[in-house]
Amino acid sequence: MTDKTIPFSLRDEHETEMRRTMVAIYEALQEKGYNPISQLVGYILSEDPTYITTHNNARSLVRRIDRDELLQVLVKEYLGVDN
């Protein structure tokens, strides 16, 4: 009998959820006619939630994401590293 156990990582799941949340925020900003990248960068740099629309609960969603953790994930993704 072959063991078909798949390793489960809470970190991977957390990053996947963060990605889903960021996509939802991006889409809400886009729907309201904002430049999502500029708005998200403004929020990340300032932590001022008014950069994020309340449309589709986006402002509430962005407050659930730890900015330091988000920046770490963004830099890792940009550089293509896993650690």
PDB file with SEQRES, HELIX, SHEET and CRYST1 records, atoms N, CA, C and O in Angstrom:
SEQRES   1 A   83  MET THR ASP LYS THR ILE PRO PHE SER LEU ARG ASP GLU          
SEQRES   2 A   83  HIS GLU THR GLU MET ARG ARG THR MET VAL ALA ILE TYR          
SEQRES   3 A   83  GLU ALA LEU GLN GLU LYS GLY TYR ASN PRO ILE SER GLN          
SEQRES   4 A   83  LEU VAL GLY TYR ILE LEU SER GLU ASP PRO THR TYR ILE          
SEQRES   5 A   83  THR THR HIS ASN ASN ALA ARG SER LEU VAL ARG ARG ILE          
SEQRES   6 A   83  ASP ARG ASP GLU LEU LEU GLN VAL LEU VAL LYS GLU TYR          
SEQRES   7 A   83  LEU GLY VAL ASP ASN                                          
HELIX    1 AA1 LEU A   10  GLU A   31  1                                  22    
HELIX    2 AA2 PRO A   36  SER A   46  1                                  11    
HELIX    3 AA3 PRO A   49  TYR A   51  5                                   3    
HELIX    4 AA4 HIS A   55  ASN A   57  5                                   3    
HELIX    5 AA5 ALA A   58  VAL A   62  1                                   5    
HELIX    6 AA6 ARG A   67  LEU A   79  1                                  13    
CRYST1    1.000    1.000    1.000  90.00  90.00  90.00 P 1           1          
ATOM      1  N   MET A   1       0.851  -1.174   0.000  1.00  0.00           N  
ATOM      2  CA  MET A   1       0.000   0.000   0.000  1.00  0.00           C  
ATOM      3  C   MET A   1       0.898   1.238   0.000  1.00  0.00           C  
ATOM      4  O   MET A   1       1.803   1.359   0.826  1.00  0.00           O  
ATOM      5  N   THR A   2       0.644   2.139  -0.916  1.00  0.00           N  
ATOM      6  CA  THR A   2       1.431   3.350  -1.051  1.00  0.00           C  
ATOM      7  C   THR A   2       0.826   4.467  -0.211  1.00  0.00           C  
ATOM      8  O   THR A   2      -0.382   4.700  -0.228  1.00  0.00           O  
ATOM      9  N   ASP A   3       1.694   5.145   0.517  1.00  0.00           N  
ATOM     10  CA  ASP A   3       1.250   6.276   1.326  1.00  0.00           C  
ATOM     11  C   ASP A   3       1.049   7.485   0.418  1.00  0.00           C  
ATOM     12  O   ASP A   3       2.001   7.963  -0.199  1.00  0.00           O  
ATOM     13  N   LYS A   4      -0.169   7.975   0.333  1.00  0.00           N  
ATOM     14  CA  LYS A   4      -0.478   9.112  -0.526  1.00  0.00           C  
ATOM     15  C   LYS A   4      -0.727  10.376   0.297  1.00  0.00           C  
ATOM     16  O   LYS A   4      -1.550  11.220  -0.056  1.00  0.00           O  
ATOM     17  N   THR A   5      -0.004  10.478   1.385  1.00  0.00           N  
ATOM     18  CA  THR A   5      -0.138  11.646   2.247  1.00  0.00           C  
ATOM     19  C   THR A   5       0.483  12.857   1.557  1.00  0.00           C  
ATOM     20  O   THR A   5       1.614  12.806   1.072  1.00  0.00           O  
ATOM     21  N   ILE A   6      -0.268  13.922   1.525  1.00  0.00           N  
ATOM     22  CA  ILE A   6       0.217  15.159   0.939  1.00  0.00           C  
ATOM     23  C   ILE A   6       0.560  16.109   2.075  1.00  0.00           C  
ATOM     24  O   ILE A   6      -0.264  16.359   2.955  1.00  0.00           O  
ATOM     25  N   PRO A   7       1.784  16.641   2.054  1.00  0.00           N  
ATOM     26  CA  PRO A   7       2.142  17.577   3.117  1.00  0.00           C  
ATOM     27  C   PRO A   7       1.226  18.803   3.086  1.00  0.00           C  
ATOM     28  O   PRO A   7       0.893  19.316   2.017  1.00  0.00           O  
ATOM     29  N   PHE A   8       0.836  19.250   4.242  1.00  0.00           N  
ATOM     30  CA  PHE A   8      -0.046  20.405   4.360  1.00  0.00           C  
ATOM     31  C   PHE A   8       0.699  21.499   5.092  1.00  0.00           C  
ATOM     32  O   PHE A   8       1.261  21.270   6.163  1.00  0.00           O  
ATOM     33  N   SER A   9       0.703  22.670   4.525  1.00  0.00           N  
ATOM     34  CA  SER A   9       1.397  23.783   5.144  1.00  0.00           C  
ATOM     35  C   SER A   9       0.411  24.899   5.443  1.00  0.00           C  
ATOM     36  O   SER A   9      -0.248  25.415   4.541  1.00  0.00           O  
ATOM     37  N   LEU A  10       0.313  25.267   6.714  1.00  0.00           N  
ATOM     38  CA  LEU A  10      -0.545  26.382   7.087  1.00  0.00           C  
ATOM     39  C   LEU A  10      -0.050  27.677   6.454  1.00  0.00           C  
ATOM     40  O   LEU A  10      -0.843  28.557   6.119  1.00  0.00           O  
ATOM     41  N   ARG A  11       1.249  27.787   6.295  1.00  0.00           N  
ATOM     42  CA  ARG A  11       1.820  28.977   5.668  1.00  0.00           C  
ATOM     43  C   ARG A  11       1.334  29.109   4.231  1.00  0.00           C  
ATOM     44  O   ARG A  11       0.930  30.192   3.809  1.00  0.00           O  
ATOM     45  N   ASP A  12       1.372  28.002   3.469  1.00  0.00           N  
ATOM     46  CA  ASP A  12       0.898  28.026   2.085  1.00  0.00           C  
ATOM     47  C   ASP A  12      -0.581  28.386   2.027  1.00  0.00           C  
ATOM     48  O   ASP A  12      -0.998  29.170   1.175  1.00  0.00           O  
ATOM     49  N   GLU A  13      -1.365  27.821   2.919  1.00  0.00           N  
ATOM     50  CA  GLU A  13      -2.799  28.103   2.963  1.00  0.00           C  
ATOM     51  C   GLU A  13      -3.043  29.571   3.310  1.00  0.00           C  
ATOM     52  O   GLU A  13      -3.922  30.215   2.738  1.00  0.00           O  
ATOM     53  N   HIS A  14      -2.270  30.083   4.239  1.00  0.00           N  
ATOM     54  CA  HIS A  14      -2.403  31.486   4.639  1.00  0.00           C  
ATOM     55  C   HIS A  14      -2.057  32.413   3.462  1.00  0.00           C  
ATOM     56  O   HIS A  14      -2.760  33.393   3.216  1.00  0.00           O  
ATOM     57  N   GLU A  15      -0.991  32.105   2.749  1.00  0.00           N  
ATOM     58  CA  GLU A  15      -0.601  32.915   1.599  1.00  0.00           C  
ATOM     59  C   GLU A  15      -1.635  32.832   0.486  1.00  0.00           C  
ATOM     60  O   GLU A  15      -1.877  33.819  -0.208  1.00  0.00           O  
ATOM     61  N   THR A  16      -2.246  31.671   0.309  1.00  0.00           N  
ATOM     62  CA  THR A  16      -3.311  31.515  -0.683  1.00  0.00           C  
ATOM     63  C   THR A  16      -4.512  32.370  -0.310  1.00  0.00           C  
ATOM     64  O   THR A  16      -5.111  33.009  -1.175  1.00  0.00           O  
ATOM     65  N   GLU A  17      -4.864  32.386   0.954  1.00  0.00           N  
ATOM     66  CA  GLU A  17      -5.982  33.212   1.413  1.00  0.00           C  
ATOM     67  C   GLU A  17      -5.652  34.698   1.266  1.00  0.00           C  
ATOM     68  O   GLU A  17      -6.519  35.492   0.901  1.00  0.00           O  
ATOM     69  N   MET A  18      -4.413  35.073   1.546  1.00  0.00           N  
ATOM     70  CA  MET A  18      -4.003  36.462   1.383  1.00  0.00           C  
ATOM     71  C   MET A  18      -4.109  36.862  -0.094  1.00  0.00           C  
ATOM     72  O   MET A  18      -4.547  37.968  -0.409  1.00  0.00           O  
ATOM     73  N   ARG A  19      -3.713  35.974  -0.982  1.00  0.00           N  
ATOM     74  CA  ARG A  19      -3.797  36.242  -2.423  1.00  0.00           C  
ATOM     75  C   ARG A  19      -5.253  36.430  -2.838  1.00  0.00           C  
ATOM     76  O   ARG A  19      -5.567  37.361  -3.579  1.00  0.00           O  
ATOM     77  N   ARG A  20      -6.139  35.561  -2.372  1.00  0.00           N  
ATOM     78  CA  ARG A  20      -7.572  35.685  -2.692  1.00  0.00           C  
ATOM     79  C   ARG A  20      -8.121  37.033  -2.215  1.00  0.00           C  
ATOM     80  O   ARG A  20      -8.885  37.691  -2.921  1.00  0.00           O  
ATOM     81  N   THR A  21      -7.724  37.423  -1.025  1.00  0.00           N  
ATOM     82  CA  THR A  21      -8.177  38.689  -0.458  1.00  0.00           C  
ATOM     83  C   THR A  21      -7.670  39.859  -1.281  1.00  0.00           C  
ATOM     84  O   THR A  21      -8.425  40.788  -1.569  1.00  0.00           O  
ATOM     85  N   MET A  22      -6.406  39.827  -1.662  1.00  0.00           N  
ATOM     86  CA  MET A  22      -5.835  40.906  -2.462  1.00  0.00           C  
ATOM     87  C   MET A  22      -6.507  40.997  -3.832  1.00  0.00           C  
ATOM     88  O   MET A  22      -6.726  42.098  -4.338  1.00  0.00           O  
ATOM     89  N   VAL A  23      -6.830  39.873  -4.427  1.00  0.00           N  
ATOM     90  CA  VAL A  23      -7.528  39.870  -5.721  1.00  0.00           C  
ATOM     91  C   VAL A  23      -8.914  40.490  -5.561  1.00  0.00           C  
ATOM     92  O   VAL A  23      -9.347  41.263  -6.415  1.00  0.00           O  
ATOM     93  N   ALA A  24      -9.607  40.162  -4.486  1.00  0.00           N  
ATOM     94  CA  ALA A  24     -10.935  40.738  -4.233  1.00  0.00           C  
ATOM     95  C   ALA A  24     -10.838  42.256  -4.057  1.00  0.00           C  
ATOM     96  O   ALA A  24     -11.683  42.996  -4.560  1.00  0.00           O  
ATOM     97  N   ILE A  25      -9.820  42.711  -3.352  1.00  0.00           N  
ATOM     98  CA  ILE A  25      -9.613  44.149  -3.143  1.00  0.00           C  
ATOM     99  C   ILE A  25      -9.282  44.812  -4.477  1.00  0.00           C  
ATOM    100  O   ILE A  25      -9.822  45.872  -4.795  1.00  0.00           O  
ATOM    101  N   TYR A  26      -8.412  44.203  -5.246  1.00  0.00           N  
ATOM    102  CA  TYR A  26      -8.040  44.715  -6.568  1.00  0.00           C  
ATOM    103  C   TYR A  26      -9.278  44.870  -7.449  1.00  0.00           C  
ATOM    104  O   TYR A  26      -9.468  45.903  -8.091  1.00  0.00           O  
ATOM    105  N   GLU A  27     -10.109  43.845  -7.471  1.00  0.00           N  
ATOM    106  CA  GLU A  27     -11.314  43.874  -8.301  1.00  0.00           C  
ATOM    107  C   GLU A  27     -12.291  44.952  -7.839  1.00  0.00           C  
ATOM    108  O   GLU A  27     -12.913  45.619  -8.667  1.00  0.00           O  
ATOM    109  N   ALA A  28     -12.431  45.128  -6.533  1.00  0.00           N  
ATOM    110  CA  ALA A  28     -13.322  46.169  -6.007  1.00  0.00           C  
ATOM    111  C   ALA A  28     -12.828  47.555  -6.413  1.00  0.00           C  
ATOM    112  O   ALA A  28     -13.625  48.412  -6.794  1.00  0.00           O  
ATOM    113  N   LEU A  29     -11.526  47.776  -6.333  1.00  0.00           N  
ATOM    114  CA  LEU A  29     -10.953  49.057  -6.740  1.00  0.00           C  
ATOM    115  C   LEU A  29     -11.173  49.295  -8.237  1.00  0.00           C  
ATOM    116  O   LEU A  29     -11.520  50.398  -8.660  1.00  0.00           O  
ATOM    117  N   GLN A  30     -10.966  48.260  -9.012  1.00  0.00           N  
ATOM    118  CA  GLN A  30     -11.139  48.358 -10.455  1.00  0.00           C  
ATOM    119  C   GLN A  30     -12.603  48.662 -10.812  1.00  0.00           C  
ATOM    120  O   GLN A  30     -12.874  49.494 -11.677  1.00  0.00           O  
ATOM    121  N   GLU A  31     -13.527  47.992 -10.150  1.00  0.00           N  
ATOM    122  CA  GLU A  31     -14.954  48.211 -10.397  1.00  0.00           C  
ATOM    123  C   GLU A  31     -15.368  49.651 -10.115  1.00  0.00           C  
ATOM    124  O   GLU A  31     -16.261  50.185 -10.774  1.00  0.00           O  
ATOM    125  N   LYS A  32     -14.727  50.272  -9.146  1.00  0.00           N  
ATOM    126  CA  LYS A  32     -15.058  51.654  -8.794  1.00  0.00           C  
ATOM    127  C   LYS A  32     -14.293  52.675  -9.649  1.00  0.00           C  
ATOM    128  O   LYS A  32     -14.453  53.882  -9.467  1.00  0.00           O  
ATOM    129  N   GLY A  33     -13.472  52.195 -10.568  1.00  0.00           N  
ATOM    130  CA  GLY A  33     -12.781  53.088 -11.494  1.00  0.00           C  
ATOM    131  C   GLY A  33     -11.440  53.602 -11.009  1.00  0.00           C  
ATOM    132  O   GLY A  33     -10.871  54.510 -11.616  1.00  0.00           O  
ATOM    133  N   TYR A  34     -10.925  53.042  -9.927  1.00  0.00           N  
ATOM    134  CA  TYR A  34      -9.615  53.440  -9.413  1.00  0.00           C  
ATOM    135  C   TYR A  34      -8.511  52.668 -10.131  1.00  0.00           C  
ATOM    136  O   TYR A  34      -8.768  51.638 -10.755  1.00  0.00           O  
ATOM    137  N   ASN A  35      -7.280  53.175 -10.036  1.00  0.00           N  
ATOM    138  CA  ASN A  35      -6.114  52.427 -10.479  1.00  0.00           C  
ATOM    139  C   ASN A  35      -5.717  51.537  -9.299  1.00  0.00           C  
ATOM    140  O   ASN A  35      -5.127  52.022  -8.333  1.00  0.00           O  
ATOM    141  N   PRO A  36      -6.032  50.246  -9.366  1.00  0.00           N  
ATOM    142  CA  PRO A  36      -5.815  49.367  -8.198  1.00  0.00           C  
ATOM    143  C   PRO A  36      -4.370  49.315  -7.712  1.00  0.00           C  
ATOM    144  O   PRO A  36      -4.120  49.286  -6.507  1.00  0.00           O  
ATOM    145  N   ILE A  37      -3.423  49.302  -8.644  1.00  0.00           N  
ATOM    146  CA  ILE A  37      -2.017  49.208  -8.233  1.00  0.00           C  
ATOM    147  C   ILE A  37      -1.618  50.454  -7.448  1.00  0.00           C  
ATOM    148  O   ILE A  37      -1.010  50.346  -6.383  1.00  0.00           O  
ATOM    149  N   SER A  38      -1.954  51.629  -7.962  1.00  0.00           N  
ATOM    150  CA  SER A  38      -1.613  52.870  -7.264  1.00  0.00           C  
ATOM    151  C   SER A  38      -2.270  52.935  -5.891  1.00  0.00           C  
ATOM    152  O   SER A  38      -1.642  53.348  -4.916  1.00  0.00           O  
ATOM    153  N   GLN A  39      -3.519  52.531  -5.818  1.00  0.00           N  
ATOM    154  CA  GLN A  39      -4.240  52.574  -4.548  1.00  0.00           C  
ATOM    155  C   GLN A  39      -3.630  51.598  -3.543  1.00  0.00           C  
ATOM    156  O   GLN A  39      -3.465  51.934  -2.370  1.00  0.00           O  
ATOM    157  N   LEU A  40      -3.300  50.408  -3.997  1.00  0.00           N  
ATOM    158  CA  LEU A  40      -2.712  49.406  -3.100  1.00  0.00           C  
ATOM    159  C   LEU A  40      -1.329  49.840  -2.626  1.00  0.00           C  
ATOM    160  O   LEU A  40      -0.994  49.669  -1.454  1.00  0.00           O  
ATOM    161  N   VAL A  41      -0.532  50.397  -3.519  1.00  0.00           N  
ATOM    162  CA  VAL A  41       0.795  50.884  -3.126  1.00  0.00           C  
ATOM    163  C   VAL A  41       0.634  52.003  -2.098  1.00  0.00           C  
ATOM    164  O   VAL A  41       1.346  52.029  -1.094  1.00  0.00           O  
ATOM    165  N   GLY A  42      -0.285  52.914  -2.340  1.00  0.00           N  
ATOM    166  CA  GLY A  42      -0.533  53.990  -1.380  1.00  0.00           C  
ATOM    167  C   GLY A  42      -0.911  53.453  -0.020  1.00  0.00           C  
ATOM    168  O   GLY A  42      -0.431  53.940   1.003  1.00  0.00           O  
ATOM    169  N   TYR A  43      -1.775  52.445  -0.005  1.00  0.00           N  
ATOM    170  CA  TYR A  43      -2.172  51.837   1.271  1.00  0.00           C  
ATOM    171  C   TYR A  43      -0.974  51.164   1.952  1.00  0.00           C  
ATOM    172  O   TYR A  43      -0.742  51.358   3.146  1.00  0.00           O  
ATOM    173  N   ILE A  44      -0.223  50.377   1.191  1.00  0.00           N  
ATOM    174  CA  ILE A  44       0.900  49.646   1.776  1.00  0.00           C  
ATOM    175  C   ILE A  44       1.926  50.613   2.373  1.00  0.00           C  
ATOM    176  O   ILE A  44       2.454  50.372   3.458  1.00  0.00           O  
ATOM    177  N   LEU A  45       2.201  51.700   1.664  1.00  0.00           N  
ATOM    178  CA  LEU A  45       3.196  52.656   2.157  1.00  0.00           C  
ATOM    179  C   LEU A  45       2.715  53.459   3.362  1.00  0.00           C  
ATOM    180  O   LEU A  45       3.504  53.773   4.253  1.00  0.00           O  
ATOM    181  N   SER A  46       1.438  53.788   3.394  1.00  0.00           N  
ATOM    182  CA  SER A  46       0.943  54.688   4.433  1.00  0.00           C  
ATOM    183  C   SER A  46       0.121  54.016   5.530  1.00  0.00           C  
ATOM    184  O   SER A  46      -0.016  54.549   6.631  1.00  0.00           O  
ATOM    185  N   GLU A  47      -0.415  52.863   5.225  1.00  0.00           N  
ATOM    186  CA  GLU A  47      -1.379  52.154   6.079  1.00  0.00           C  
ATOM    187  C   GLU A  47      -2.656  52.984   6.287  1.00  0.00           C  
ATOM    188  O   GLU A  47      -3.376  52.795   7.268  1.00  0.00           O  
ATOM    189  N   ASP A  48      -2.921  53.888   5.367  1.00  0.00           N  
ATOM    190  CA  ASP A  48      -4.124  54.710   5.410  1.00  0.00           C  
ATOM    191  C   ASP A  48      -5.242  53.973   4.671  1.00  0.00           C  
ATOM    192  O   ASP A  48      -5.186  53.843   3.448  1.00  0.00           O  
ATOM    193  N   PRO A  49      -6.246  53.494   5.388  1.00  0.00           N  
ATOM    194  CA  PRO A  49      -7.292  52.680   4.764  1.00  0.00           C  
ATOM    195  C   PRO A  49      -8.154  53.440   3.758  1.00  0.00           C  
ATOM    196  O   PRO A  49      -8.899  52.823   2.996  1.00  0.00           O  
ATOM    197  N   THR A  50      -8.064  54.772   3.744  1.00  0.00           N  
ATOM    198  CA  THR A  50      -8.882  55.513   2.780  1.00  0.00           C  
ATOM    199  C   THR A  50      -8.396  55.332   1.342  1.00  0.00           C  
ATOM    200  O   THR A  50      -9.091  55.731   0.407  1.00  0.00           O  
ATOM    201  N   TYR A  51      -7.230  54.745   1.152  1.00  0.00           N  
ATOM    202  CA  TYR A  51      -6.788  54.389  -0.201  1.00  0.00           C  
ATOM    203  C   TYR A  51      -7.645  53.264  -0.777  1.00  0.00           C  
ATOM    204  O   TYR A  51      -7.675  53.070  -1.993  1.00  0.00           O  
ATOM    205  N   ILE A  52      -8.330  52.533   0.075  1.00  0.00           N  
ATOM    206  CA  ILE A  52      -9.108  51.370  -0.340  1.00  0.00           C  
ATOM    207  C   ILE A  52     -10.594  51.684  -0.229  1.00  0.00           C  
ATOM    208  O   ILE A  52     -11.060  52.179   0.797  1.00  0.00           O  
ATOM    209  N   THR A  53     -11.322  51.395  -1.286  1.00  0.00           N  
ATOM    210  CA  THR A  53     -12.751  51.637  -1.322  1.00  0.00           C  
ATOM    211  C   THR A  53     -13.504  50.739  -0.334  1.00  0.00           C  
ATOM    212  O   THR A  53     -13.027  49.667   0.041  1.00  0.00           O  
ATOM    213  N   THR A  54     -14.665  51.192   0.069  1.00  0.00           N  
ATOM    214  CA  THR A  54     -15.531  50.344   0.907  1.00  0.00           C  
ATOM    215  C   THR A  54     -16.375  49.407   0.045  1.00  0.00           C  
ATOM    216  O   THR A  54     -17.044  48.513   0.564  1.00  0.00           O  
ATOM    217  N   HIS A  55     -16.342  49.615  -1.277  1.00  0.00           N  
ATOM    218  CA  HIS A  55     -17.096  48.774  -2.217  1.00  0.00           C  
ATOM    219  C   HIS A  55     -16.734  47.300  -2.008  1.00  0.00           C  
ATOM    220  O   HIS A  55     -15.560  46.946  -1.900  1.00  0.00           O  
ATOM    221  N   ASN A  56     -17.745  46.465  -1.956  1.00  0.00           N  
ATOM    222  CA  ASN A  56     -17.567  45.015  -1.756  1.00  0.00           C  
ATOM    223  C   ASN A  56     -16.757  44.681  -0.493  1.00  0.00           C  
ATOM    224  O   ASN A  56     -16.084  43.652  -0.427  1.00  0.00           O  
ATOM    225  N   ASN A  57     -16.835  45.560   0.493  1.00  0.00           N  
ATOM    226  CA  ASN A  57     -16.185  45.325   1.785  1.00  0.00           C  
ATOM    227  C   ASN A  57     -14.650  45.300   1.697  1.00  0.00           C  
ATOM    228  O   ASN A  57     -13.980  44.729   2.557  1.00  0.00           O  
ATOM    229  N   ALA A  58     -14.107  45.929   0.642  1.00  0.00           N  
ATOM    230  CA  ALA A  58     -12.657  45.871   0.408  1.00  0.00           C  
ATOM    231  C   ALA A  58     -11.851  46.487   1.543  1.00  0.00           C  
ATOM    232  O   ALA A  58     -10.807  45.951   1.916  1.00  0.00           O  
ATOM    233  N   ARG A  59     -12.312  47.593   2.095  1.00  0.00           N  
ATOM    234  CA  ARG A  59     -11.560  48.254   3.170  1.00  0.00           C  
ATOM    235  C   ARG A  59     -11.469  47.354   4.397  1.00  0.00           C  
ATOM    236  O   ARG A  59     -10.428  47.283   5.049  1.00  0.00           O  
ATOM    237  N   SER A  60     -12.545  46.684   4.698  1.00  0.00           N  
ATOM    238  CA  SER A  60     -12.536  45.752   5.825  1.00  0.00           C  
ATOM    239  C   SER A  60     -11.603  44.577   5.552  1.00  0.00           C  
ATOM    240  O   SER A  60     -10.903  44.110   6.450  1.00  0.00           O  
ATOM    241  N   LEU A  61     -11.598  44.104   4.307  1.00  0.00           N  
ATOM    242  CA  LEU A  61     -10.730  42.980   3.937  1.00  0.00           C  
ATOM    243  C   LEU A  61      -9.254  43.347   4.069  1.00  0.00           C  
ATOM    244  O   LEU A  61      -8.456  42.554   4.568  1.00  0.00           O  
ATOM    245  N   VAL A  62      -8.891  44.553   3.619  1.00  0.00           N  
ATOM    246  CA  VAL A  62      -7.477  44.922   3.632  1.00  0.00           C  
ATOM    247  C   VAL A  62      -6.950  45.035   5.059  1.00  0.00           C  
ATOM    248  O   VAL A  62      -5.764  44.810   5.302  1.00  0.00           O  
ATOM    249  N   ARG A  63      -7.808  45.375   5.988  1.00  0.00           N  
ATOM    250  CA  ARG A  63      -7.369  45.490   7.387  1.00  0.00           C  
ATOM    251  C   ARG A  63      -7.032  44.139   8.011  1.00  0.00           C  
ATOM    252  O   ARG A  63      -6.374  44.084   9.050  1.00  0.00           O  
ATOM    253  N   ARG A  64      -7.472  43.064   7.391  1.00  0.00           N  
ATOM    254  CA  ARG A  64      -7.175  41.714   7.900  1.00  0.00           C  
ATOM    255  C   ARG A  64      -5.776  41.237   7.517  1.00  0.00           C  
ATOM    256  O   ARG A  64      -5.276  40.251   8.059  1.00  0.00           O  
ATOM    257  N   ILE A  65      -5.155  41.944   6.582  1.00  0.00           N  
ATOM    258  CA  ILE A  65      -3.851  41.518   6.074  1.00  0.00           C  
ATOM    259  C   ILE A  65      -2.746  42.285   6.798  1.00  0.00           C  
ATOM    260  O   ILE A  65      -2.770  43.513   6.878  1.00  0.00           O  
ATOM    261  N   ASP A  66      -1.790  41.541   7.319  1.00  0.00           N  
ATOM    262  CA  ASP A  66      -0.633  42.156   7.965  1.00  0.00           C  
ATOM    263  C   ASP A  66       0.286  42.710   6.873  1.00  0.00           C  
ATOM    264  O   ASP A  66       0.753  41.965   6.012  1.00  0.00           O  
ATOM    265  N   ARG A  67       0.540  44.015   6.913  1.00  0.00           N  
ATOM    266  CA  ARG A  67       1.336  44.649   5.857  1.00  0.00           C  
ATOM    267  C   ARG A  67       2.749  44.090   5.772  1.00  0.00           C  
ATOM    268  O   ARG A  67       3.255  43.876   4.670  1.00  0.00           O  
ATOM    269  N   ASP A  68       3.394  43.850   6.898  1.00  0.00           N  
ATOM    270  CA  ASP A  68       4.755  43.303   6.877  1.00  0.00           C  
ATOM    271  C   ASP A  68       4.776  41.934   6.204  1.00  0.00           C  
ATOM    272  O   ASP A  68       5.657  41.633   5.400  1.00  0.00           O  
ATOM    273  N   GLU A  69       3.799  41.123   6.546  1.00  0.00           N  
ATOM    274  CA  GLU A  69       3.711  39.792   5.949  1.00  0.00           C  
ATOM    275  C   GLU A  69       3.442  39.900   4.442  1.00  0.00           C  
ATOM    276  O   GLU A  69       4.025  39.160   3.650  1.00  0.00           O  
ATOM    277  N   LEU A  70       2.566  40.816   4.055  1.00  0.00           N  
ATOM    278  CA  LEU A  70       2.271  41.026   2.644  1.00  0.00           C  
ATOM    279  C   LEU A  70       3.524  41.449   1.885  1.00  0.00           C  
ATOM    280  O   LEU A  70       3.800  40.936   0.801  1.00  0.00           O  
ATOM    281  N   LEU A  71       4.278  42.379   2.451  1.00  0.00           N  
ATOM    282  CA  LEU A  71       5.514  42.828   1.805  1.00  0.00           C  
ATOM    283  C   LEU A  71       6.517  41.690   1.657  1.00  0.00           C  
ATOM    284  O   LEU A  71       7.195  41.589   0.634  1.00  0.00           O  
ATOM    285  N   GLN A  72       6.614  40.837   2.664  1.00  0.00           N  
ATOM    286  CA  GLN A  72       7.518  39.685   2.581  1.00  0.00           C  
ATOM    287  C   GLN A  72       7.119  38.770   1.429  1.00  0.00           C  
ATOM    288  O   GLN A  72       7.968  38.321   0.659  1.00  0.00           O  
ATOM    289  N   VAL A  73       5.831  38.500   1.320  1.00  0.00           N  
ATOM    290  CA  VAL A  73       5.343  37.627   0.244  1.00  0.00           C  
ATOM    291  C   VAL A  73       5.589  38.278  -1.116  1.00  0.00           C  
ATOM    292  O   VAL A  73       6.023  37.610  -2.054  1.00  0.00           O  
ATOM    293  N   LEU A  74       5.316  39.575  -1.224  1.00  0.00           N  
ATOM    294  CA  LEU A  74       5.524  40.279  -2.493  1.00  0.00           C  
ATOM    295  C   LEU A  74       6.992  40.239  -2.923  1.00  0.00           C  
ATOM    296  O   LEU A  74       7.291  39.992  -4.091  1.00  0.00           O  
ATOM    297  N   VAL A  75       7.908  40.483  -1.979  1.00  0.00           N  
ATOM    298  CA  VAL A  75       9.340  40.460  -2.310  1.00  0.00           C  
ATOM    299  C   VAL A  75       9.769  39.047  -2.695  1.00  0.00           C  
ATOM    300  O   VAL A  75      10.509  38.874  -3.663  1.00  0.00           O  
ATOM    301  N   LYS A  76       9.319  38.040  -1.957  1.00  0.00           N  
ATOM    302  CA  LYS A  76       9.652  36.654  -2.307  1.00  0.00           C  
ATOM    303  C   LYS A  76       9.151  36.299  -3.692  1.00  0.00           C  
ATOM    304  O   LYS A  76       9.872  35.679  -4.474  1.00  0.00           O  
ATOM    305  N   GLU A  77       7.920  36.686  -4.002  1.00  0.00           N  
ATOM    306  CA  GLU A  77       7.350  36.406  -5.323  1.00  0.00           C  
ATOM    307  C   GLU A  77       8.147  37.121  -6.418  1.00  0.00           C  
ATOM    308  O   GLU A  77       8.447  36.534  -7.458  1.00  0.00           O  
ATOM    309  N   TYR A  78       8.479  38.364  -6.182  1.00  0.00           N  
ATOM    310  CA  TYR A  78       9.234  39.150  -7.160  1.00  0.00           C  
ATOM    311  C   TYR A  78      10.598  38.534  -7.441  1.00  0.00           C  
ATOM    312  O   TYR A  78      11.040  38.471  -8.588  1.00  0.00           O  
ATOM    313  N   LEU A  79      11.250  38.086  -6.388  1.00  0.00           N  
ATOM    314  CA  LEU A  79      12.579  37.491  -6.533  1.00  0.00           C  
ATOM    315  C   LEU A  79      12.536  36.020  -6.913  1.00  0.00           C  
ATOM    316  O   LEU A  79      13.547  35.459  -7.335  1.00  0.00           O  
ATOM    317  N   GLY A  80      11.371  35.390  -6.769  1.00  0.00           N  
ATOM    318  CA  GLY A  80      11.242  33.976  -7.111  1.00  0.00           C  
ATOM    319  C   GLY A  80      11.917  33.042  -6.127  1.00  0.00           C  
ATOM    320  O   GLY A  80      12.443  31.999  -6.514  1.00  0.00           O  
ATOM    321  N   VAL A  81      11.905  33.415  -4.844  1.00  0.00           N  
ATOM    322  CA  VAL A  81      12.507  32.571  -3.810  1.00  0.00           C  
ATOM    323  C   VAL A  81      11.428  32.027  -2.882  1.00  0.00           C  
ATOM    324  O   VAL A  81      10.337  32.589  -2.790  1.00  0.00           O  
ATOM    325  N   ASP A  82      11.740  30.931  -2.197  1.00  0.00           N  
ATOM    326  CA  ASP A  82      10.759  30.287  -1.325  1.00  0.00           C  
ATOM    327  C   ASP A  82      11.009  30.462   0.158  1.00  0.00           C  
ATOM    328  O   ASP A  82      10.133  30.131   0.957  1.00  0.00           O  
ATOM    329  N   ASN A  83      12.159  30.966   0.563  1.00  0.00           N  
ATOM    330  CA  ASN A  83      12.435  31.027   1.999  1.00  0.00           C  
ATOM    331  C   ASN A  83      12.167  32.352   2.582  1.00  0.00           C  
ATOM    332  O   ASN A  83      12.356  32.548   3.782  1.00  0.00           O  
TER     333      ASN A  83                                                      
END                                                                             
